[in-house]
Amino acid sequence: MLNPSNHFAWTPLHSKIHQTLRQRQLLLPNDRILIAVSGGQDSLCLAKLLLDLRRKWHWQLAIAHCDHGWRPDSKANAEYVAQLAHSWDLPFHLVTAENLADHSEASARQWRYQVLEAIATEHNYGTIVLGHTQSDRAETLLFNLMRGTGADGLQALTWQRQLTDKIKLVRPLLEVTRSQTGEFCSGAAIFIWEDATNQDLKYARNRIRKELIPYLCTHFNPQVEQQIAQTAELLRAEVEYLEVIACELLQQCLPQNQQKVNSNPEKNMVNRRILFTAPLAIQRRMMRRWLQKVLPANPNFEQIEKLIQLIGSSNGSQTDPFPGGAIARVEGDWIILDQSTTKN
Ligand SMILES: Nc1ncnc2c1ncn2[C@@H]1O[C@H](COP(=O)(O)OP(=O)(O)OP(=O)(O)O)[C@@H](O)[C@H]1O
């Protein structure tokens, strides 16, 4: 079942990943890297590729597995990953969920990220790598598109992002398809732990993977996964650019960066005069950033739109309360969120 050998045949996928890592500067030589391994083909492929490339990059690698405890075979799954880590002579970290109340994919993911962050913090790994592929990226874009989203949701899975000041999340396989990871594992004689829930059509994501994408491939474009992933990649660069502009605009609008502030400068306030001429896309992003700083939860579309309305409203106009009770109002050039009812 296991492949005890550390000897390997260099494949085109090794070259591709080596190049991707270098060109995109996803990982650096000597990095301490925690590989999140579910036991499925994508993360196993990723782990083996990094293991094989380690000699060139001098990384310190470790494997983490999160056992949600949902499936009857979850303990055996965790033991398999542990055995594999052992056979590859890599440190292994296992966390088993006590009792995950909510069996949704979203809460499982949230729990996993918390667990991975905790392991990385405790053991000083600066990077966590995940096995998301081009296929996941296409599925995520479609999933988010159907739920309703902006360009941010459609960029679907970024190559890297900071999880904390000291830990970054990296996805090196975003240009690799699921069939490539499957072929790689079979070529390297790595047993894949099949997750039965991946077959369950009650999950929207599985329906996208098993029904929608094959349909689109047959009836529209056999390369549909690649094309959709490319769209995500284009949007990623655009989102990155717009976010930089929005961030700069927010800085300009804050009272500490204004020459004349008559009102109390400690208030949560932005100067709406500066916003008048900004494009709507930038206004929205700027307002979202501002709300993220002052509201207890991530703002939604309607909440952002309420603030956008105030940019051109008459003096004294106000919104109804935001979560946490804050109310935004217009006072001359300023839009003010009452500080007493928002988070610090
Ligand atoms: N239980 C888990 N423990 C550790 N890491 C996980 C676990 N589940 C998922 N991951 C990480 O998150 C990535 C994406 O997970 P997702 O559930 O979308 O795909 P997956 O079908 O589990 O992928 P894989 O083919 O690697 O199993 C995985 O490739 C892996 O790096």
The ligand as a Tripos MOL2 file, in Angstrom:
@<TRIPOS>MOLECULE
LIG
   31    33     1     0     0
SMALL
NO_CHARGES

@<TRIPOS>ATOM
      1 N1         -8.6830   16.6410    6.4420 N.pl3     1 LIG1
      2 C1         -7.7080   17.3790    5.9470 C.ar      1 LIG1
      3 N2         -6.5260   17.4480    6.5800 N.ar      1 LIG1
      4 C2         -5.5130   18.2150    6.0890 C.ar      1 LIG1
      5 N3         -5.6200   18.9480    4.9790 N.ar      1 LIG1
      6 C3         -6.7680   18.9270    4.3090 C.ar      1 LIG1
      7 C4         -7.8800   18.1410    4.7460 C.ar      1 LIG1
      8 N4         -8.8870   18.3150    3.8760 N.ar      1 LIG1
      9 C5         -8.4290   19.1520    2.9410 C.ar      1 LIG1
     10 N5         -7.1670   19.5340    3.1810 N.ar      1 LIG1
     11 C6         -6.3160   20.4500    2.3970 C.3       1 LIG1
     12 O1         -7.1400   21.3300    1.6710 O.3       1 LIG1
     13 C7         -6.9710   21.0980    0.2610 C.3       1 LIG1
     14 C8         -8.2770   21.2670   -0.4360 C.3       1 LIG1
     15 O2         -9.2230   20.4280    0.1430 O.3       1 LIG1
     16 P1        -10.5360   20.0120   -0.5840 P.3       1 LIG1
     17 O3        -11.4310   19.4060    0.3960 O.co2     1 LIG1
     18 O4        -11.0130   21.1320   -1.4210 O.co2     1 LIG1
     19 O5        -10.0340   18.9620   -1.6120 O.3       1 LIG1
     20 P2         -9.7780   17.4270   -1.4040 P.3       1 LIG1
     21 O6        -10.6780   16.7210   -2.3420 O.co2     1 LIG1
     22 O7         -9.8020   17.0360    0.0270 O.co2     1 LIG1
     23 O8         -8.2870   17.4330   -1.9250 O.3       1 LIG1
     24 P3         -7.3890   16.1590   -1.8580 P.3       1 LIG1
     25 O9         -7.4640   15.5380   -3.2210 O.co2     1 LIG1
     26 O10        -6.0420   16.6300   -1.4800 O.co2     1 LIG1
     27 O11        -7.9920   15.3210   -0.8180 O.co2     1 LIG1
     28 C9         -6.4080   19.6870    0.1700 C.3       1 LIG1
     29 O12        -5.7070   19.4750   -1.0290 O.3       1 LIG1
     30 C10        -5.5170   19.6520    1.3790 C.3       1 LIG1
     31 O13        -4.2950   20.3330    1.1460 O.3       1 LIG1
@<TRIPOS>BOND
     1     1     2 1
     2     2     3 ar
     3     2     7 ar
     4     3     4 ar
     5     4     5 ar
     6     5     6 ar
     7     6     7 ar
     8     6    10 ar
     9     7     8 ar
    10     8     9 ar
    11     9    10 ar
    12    10    11 1
    13    11    12 1
    14    11    30 1
    15    12    13 1
    16    13    14 1
    17    13    28 1
    18    14    15 1
    19    15    16 1
    20    16    17 2
    21    16    18 1
    22    16    19 1
    23    19    20 1
    24    20    21 2
    25    20    22 1
    26    20    23 1
    27    23    24 1
    28    24    25 2
    29    24    26 1
    30    24    27 1
    31    28    29 1
    32    28    30 1
    33    30    31 1
@<TRIPOS>SUBSTRUCTURE
     1 LIG1         1 GROUP 0 **** ****
